[in-house]
Amino acid sequence: MSYKVKLLSEASLDIKEIIEWYNEEKQGLGRRFYKSLKSRLNYISNYPFHCQVAYRDIRNILVDKFPYQIHFRIKESEKSIIVIAITHTSRNPRVWKRKR
C-alpha cells in the first residue's frame, strides 16, 4: 500500500528555489532535478520505512544524481508522508528543525 505524499509549503519553496538555481546554471537541469526528485518521492511513497531515521521521527533519503536530501515524517495513522524540507547535503542536516 502506498502512502500519500504531502509537501509542507516550505518544502515546496525549497523545490522551486532549487529548480530555478539549476535552470540558471544550465537550461533543462532544473527539469532533470525535478524528475529525479519525483522518482525518490515515489519511492518513499511505496517504501517509507526503508529510509533511515535521521533525528527522532524524521527520516531522509538522498536524491539520485544531485547533492540534495529529502527530510520527511511518516504519519502512519493517515498513511501519509509529510515532506518537511529538501536540503543540500553540504548544509547542516538539521536545518529542517526550524521548519517543523
N, C-alpha and C positions, 0 to 999 in steps of 0.2 A: 504494500500500500504506500503510495507516495504522499508526502506532506506538502501542504500549500506553502509557498514561499511568499513572505511579506517583507517589503523593504521599508525601513524607517525612512523618514524624509531626509535625514542626514546621510544615510547610505545612498539614496537616490542622487543627492547632491554630489557625493564623492564620485559616483559613476560618471555623472555629467562632466565634472571637472577633469577627471582622468581622460575621458574621451576627447574633450576639447584640447587638452595638452598634447595628446598623441597625434591628433589631426594637425596641430601646428607644427609638429616635428616632421610628419610625413603624411600626405594625403592618403586616407584609407586605413591608416594604422589604428585609429580610434575604432573603426568598424571591426578590425581584427581582434582588438582587445575585448570589445563587447561580445563578439562571438565566443571567445574563449571563456569570458565571464559567465555567459548564459549556459555554456556547457557544464561549468562547475556548479552553478545553481541547480541545474537539472540533476546532477549527480547527488548533491546534498538533499535534494527533494526525495530521492529514492533511497539513499543510504546515509541518513544524517548521523547515525551512531558510528560510522566508520571514520569520522573526523575526530582529531584529537581535542581533548579538553585543554584550553589554554589558561583559563582562570575561572574558578568556581564552576558556573554553568555555561560559560562562554566557550564555544568551540571555534576552530578556524581551519581553513583549508587554503592552500596556495592556488592561484590562478595559473593555469598552464601557459608557459612561454612568456609570462610577464611577471615582474617583481612585485606582485600585489597579493594580499591575502584577504579572504572574506571572514569576518567575525560574525558569528550568529548564535542564537539561543534556540533550543528546541522547546516548544510548548506541546508536550505530549497530550495534554487534555484536549487541545484543539487540533491536534495533528498538523501543526504548522511550524514553520521555520521563520524566525524573526531575524532578518539581516540588520545588524547594528551599524557596521562600518565596513568600508573597503579601504585598506591602508597599504602604503608602500612598505616593503619588507625592511627597508633601512630605517624606518621610523620606529619609535618606541611602540611595541605591540599592544600596550595598554592604553593607547590614545583613545580607544573606543570607550573607556571608562567614563569620560566626561560626556559621552553621547547617550548614556543609558537613561 
